[in-house]
Amino acid sequence: MEPRFDDKPGLEVRATAAKILAAVVDKKISLDGMLDPAHGNPSYKALNDADRALTRAIVSATLRHLPRIEAIMSLLVTDPLPQGARALHHVLATAVAQILYLDTPSHAVVDLAVEQANRDPRNRRFSKLVNAVLRRLLREREEMLAAVQSVSPVPAWFFERLVTVYGREAADRMAEAQLTPAPIDLTVKADAELWAEKLGAKLLPTGSLRLAAFDGSVTALEGFAEGAWWVQDAAAALPAQLFGDLKGKRVADLCAAPGGKTAQLIAAGANVIAVEQSPNRAARLRENLTRLNLSAEVINGDLFEFRPEELLDGVLLDAPCSSTGTTRRHPDVLWTKGPADIAKLAEVQARMLRHAVTLVKPGGLIVFSNCSLDPLEGEQVVADLLAENEGLERVPVRKEDWPGLEEAISDLGEFRTTPAMLAATNAYSSGMDGFFAVVLRRR
Ligand SMILES: C[S@@+](CC[C@H](N)C(=O)[O-])C[C@H]1O[C@@H](n2cnc3c(N)ncnc32)[C@H](O)[C@@H]1O
């Protein structure tokens, strides 16, 4: 049983935030897993709702800004920290995040961080250092922020990839965009304009509704209980729309859960077979469809074993990926994934896509998508497949069909969205996930 620090308000939150940060950056454990109310980190589960929200905010802010926070720490700690002083790193990093990026009274953060160091045998000898470093940060806050402004806020490995693929200027815009948490986007079954008015939302060129700066519970909003809409990022809503008219068509969604795209396909009039390998996620998919009052044949199984009796009109493959396009929502991704994961996932996607194209009849469409920003997991997979398979052709997405989204459509007619797109005057209502989507046709 780990010690708890409930005797001093705020201390247990800081200790939990530091533990979770350690798990993400040192052990590559996903943040969602640790913040799961049922199966998550035990210290986190023991907190009340308000403290959980604060812990989540501290960890998220720390991960979002970590390269800049570390640059500030190296300016503030003049003698290098002892090798392996990771526990101290996490105490300092979370405190710097609270002071610079969260609305927490700064002196309280310093006192708590010093107390936190004092109570941990690994950090006790550094408690004076914690005090000195954080007090200096309070005094030199603006200078410190200015000094690290040119440091990219994403990890170096990822920033280098962005620069190589998109160029420096675009890479900078994407890295900056991921500093602001994503707004909430909704996909409606029908009557988007009506629902935009009812919910005070903005209708986006993707067809989605955007609730800017909304921080309540979506389940309390009008239309949730009756299943009129579901939460889905604007970029994630694009792939399922690329099939064109789906009325009466037989379509399989091969990687279906939690089901945002399955729901779109059904709402567009298709007869859908939804395949999902994970039992838990398949159960969530079923629950979501029940709430939305939409029905599909749900198969809990491996897509490689799925072979319909008759060839299909369409297949959607929204494949597992590194998720590097979702950092506004999942700021841990860039710390838990790396280049080796990208290469491995690209291979899995290529195998899945090769299988997917065998499931449609001649003339049938395959939409392949994922939420990675890396062309190895998108453009390259498709280029390789087209080079080896003459029975397939790309059906270009046309810019004139997507007014307002022209910059997201490449010269080859593929969707390539990034978090820097859909920019609005206010950062909190800007951006979309990084997504790749392409339409292929079987000749
Ligand atoms: C990116 S998510 C899909 C998101 C979903 N399309 C949506 O819009 O809600 C990928 C999904 O593929 C599932 N998956 C991974 N490998 C699979 C396989 N071999 N067969 C079927 N599903 C698989 C994962 O469990 C995960 O739920």
The ligand as an SDF file (V2000), in Angstrom:
LIG
                    3D

 27 29  0  0  0  0  0  0  0  0999 V2000
   -8.7000    3.7190  -34.6860 C   0  0  0  0  0  0  0  0  0  0  0  0
   -9.6990    2.6330  -33.8240 S   0  0  0  0  0  0  0  0  0  0  0  0
  -11.1950    2.7140  -34.7150 C   0  0  0  0  0  0  0  0  0  0  0  0
  -12.0770    3.8850  -34.4180 C   0  0  0  0  0  0  0  0  0  0  0  0
  -13.4540    3.7520  -35.0470 C   0  0  0  0  0  0  0  0  0  0  0  0
  -13.3730    3.5210  -36.4690 N   0  0  0  0  0  0  0  0  0  0  0  0
  -14.3390    4.9360  -34.7850 C   0  0  0  0  0  0  0  0  0  0  0  0
  -14.4710    5.7910  -35.6500 O   0  0  0  0  0  0  0  0  0  0  0  0
  -14.9170    5.0140  -33.7110 O   0  0  0  0  0  0  0  0  0  0  0  0
   -9.0820    1.0700  -34.3320 C   0  0  0  0  0  0  0  0  0  0  0  0
   -9.8820   -0.1090  -33.8170 C   0  0  0  0  0  0  0  0  0  0  0  0
   -9.4420   -1.2810  -34.5010 O   0  0  0  0  0  0  0  0  0  0  0  0
   -9.5250   -2.3720  -33.6090 C   0  0  0  0  0  0  0  0  0  0  0  0
   -8.6840   -3.4580  -34.1600 N   0  0  0  0  0  0  0  0  0  0  0  0
   -7.3380   -3.5720  -34.0840 C   0  0  0  0  0  0  0  0  0  0  0  0
   -6.9230   -4.6970  -34.7380 N   0  0  0  0  0  0  0  0  0  0  0  0
   -8.0270   -5.2910  -35.2310 C   0  0  0  0  0  0  0  0  0  0  0  0
   -8.2610   -6.4870  -35.9670 C   0  0  0  0  0  0  0  0  0  0  0  0
   -7.2410   -7.2830  -36.3480 N   0  0  0  0  0  0  0  0  0  0  0  0
   -9.5300   -6.8000  -36.2980 N   0  0  0  0  0  0  0  0  0  0  0  0
  -10.5700   -5.9950  -35.9260 C   0  0  0  0  0  0  0  0  0  0  0  0
  -10.4110   -4.8610  -35.1990 N   0  0  0  0  0  0  0  0  0  0  0  0
   -9.1520   -4.5080  -34.8600 C   0  0  0  0  0  0  0  0  0  0  0  0
   -9.0540   -1.7700  -32.3040 C   0  0  0  0  0  0  0  0  0  0  0  0
   -9.4700   -2.5520  -31.2080 O   0  0  0  0  0  0  0  0  0  0  0  0
   -9.7150   -0.3900  -32.3490 C   0  0  0  0  0  0  0  0  0  0  0  0
  -10.9630   -0.4200  -31.7230 O   0  0  0  0  0  0  0  0  0  0  0  0
  1  2  1  0
  2  3  1  0
  2 10  1  0
  3  4  1  0
  4  5  1  0
  5  6  1  0
  5  7  1  0
  7  8  2  0
  7  9  1  0
 10 11  1  0
 11 12  1  0
 11 26  1  0
 12 13  1  0
 13 14  1  0
 13 24  1  0
 14 15  1  0
 14 23  1  0
 15 16  2  0
 16 17  1  0
 17 18  1  0
 17 23  2  0
 18 19  1  0
 18 20  2  0
 20 21  1  0
 21 22  2  0
 22 23  1  0
 24 25  1  0
 24 26  1  0
 26 27  1  0
M  CHG  2   2   1   9  -1
M  END
$$$$
